[in-house]
């Protein structure tokens, strides 16, 4: 059953060497905490993650690090969202031909 009040965000900026020629977003640098005092406990700040074992995510995807340009993965993600009853998907998009420092355009 689809729940209209259940929303999720979907980020289409992930990439793999097999599909995109390099890792995109999975390998970003470990980001600093907003409180400098906390950063003293984390010497890995500023060091990039090394996929596929280490990824820039709090959760490891059940499909493994994937490319957002892999149509099969997209179909699986949509199916997972439908089975979970998600009623609204907000797709994060930078705009036509625009990407961020860690990725590529998601057109």
N, C-alpha and C positions, 0 to 999 in steps of 0.2 A: 504494500500500500504506500502511495506517495504522500508525504506530509508537506503541504504547502508552506508550513511555518519552519521547515528544516532547511537551512541554507548552508552552502559550503563555498569556499573559494577554491579555484583551480588555477594553478600556475603552469603555463605552457612553455616554460623557458629552459627545461632540462634537456641535456644532450649527452650522447655517448660517442666514443670514437668510431664505433661500427656504423652509425647512422649519420653523424654530424662531423666526423673527422677529428673530434676532440671532445673532452669532457666540458660540459656547460653547466654551470651552477652547482653541480655536485662537488666540485673541487674549490669552492671559494675559500678565502682565508678565514681562520677562526676569528670571529668578530670580538672586539673589546666590549666589556661591560661599561655601562654609562658611569659607574662609580670607579674612579681610578684606584681606590683602595682595594676593591675586589680583584682587579686585574693582577695584582701582585701574586695571587694564588694560581695564576694560569699562564705559565711561561710559553704555552703554544699559541698565544694570541699573535695574529699576523702570519701564522704558518698555514699554508694551504692544506686542505684535506687531500688524501690520496685514495681515490676510488679504485676499485669498487669496495674495498674493505672499509675505508673511512670516507664518509660522505658528510656534506654540510646539511644535515637534517637531524632532528631529534628522534625521528623514527626511521627504521629501515624499511623501504617499500617491499611488500610481499612479492612483487615482480622483479625485485632487484633494481639497481639504478637503471633508468630507462631514458629513452629519447622521447620527447614530446612530439616529435615528428613521425614517430612510428605509429602508423594507422592502427595496427593490431593492438598496440598498447592503449591507444585512445578508446577503441571499442571496448576493451576490457575495463577501463576506468569508468566509462559511462555505464556499463553493465553493473559494476560494483556499486556505483552511486544509486542506480535504480533499485537494486536489491536492498540497499540500506534505507530506502524510502526518502532519499533527498529530493525535495521538491523544487529547489532553486539552486542553480550553479552560477556563480559569478566568476567569469573568466578574466584573469588579469592580463591586460594587453597594453603595451607601451604606445601603440599607434603604428600605422603603416611605415615599414622600413626602419623602425627605430627599435633598438635593443638597449640593454644596460651594459655596464662595464664587464659583467661576468657572462654575458650571453650574446645572443644574436636576435635579429628581428623575428617575431613570431607570426608573421603574416601567413 
